[in-house]
């Protein structure tokens, strides 16, 4: 996973080692680094901001002749990235669900994201993840638009022995969400996972629909689901959902097939929200908590 991005990071250090930490040599090394970030699927705006940050922190730095320049650049990069990931924070969803259920109230999670990113599969994976940790889960079929969406969620839920709250196609998704909340309360279920529609992100109606569900059900946590393989698209979708609806953390699916790795970095850097899980396959167990320290450690 993420090999391209790892190469980009090691190449800046080597380039600088050969070129001195000032003037044209550094500019060229920084420019090449920016290109290799973009080639690794880091969004252009993020690549520019990150390199500008590193360049600024290097400006005027006096380095001992004997010092290893690549180490200096590596350190600056590491601190810029660490700061972004630390600011985004970390989330322990199972602990949050457990905490809220102590007060007798269900923890409500709203899923957001466009069709095909792996949203419904991620709902099922997270349900399985929470169930394995001893928590009870119910799902709500909030995509009342796409033909087959309700059946698809129900099929996953049947395999995991979970209840699905649903209405007919064309029903108001916010009403489905509310039904889910009422069911979870009445049956003392620890966590409600609400699947939603995902017509193209440019569709204003979709944003309005998501904002409405969010206002009605007042979720404790909003998860944005992104397909790592879509690179720049994943980042612009994240920015759009963040701006119009807001989200609290992201799941990056199909990371098993992602050799570039730029999406995780771009989403965190551009939205300030943490990646909380990586989808690493099609099975229910293929959901792993995202470890930012490990991720950064492998890059730097
Ligand atoms: P939705 O339209 O966003 O609800 O997408 P689906 O949940 O139907 O997933 C679309 C396709 O992506 C399905 O074939 C899933 O099995 C597949 N998929 C979802 N998550 C992952 C993942 O983490 N890795 C891989 N390799 N495939 C995934």
Boltz pocket constraint, residues with backbone or C-beta under 6 A from the ligand:
constraints:
  - pocket:
      binder: B
      contacts: [[A, 113], [A, 114], [A, 115], [A, 116], [A, 117], [A, 118], [A, 119], [A, 120], [A, 121], [A, 122], [A, 198], [A, 252], [A, 253], [A, 254], [A, 255], [A, 256], [A, 257], [A, 278], [A, 279], [A, 280], [A, 281], [A, 282], [A, 286]]
      max_distance: 6.0
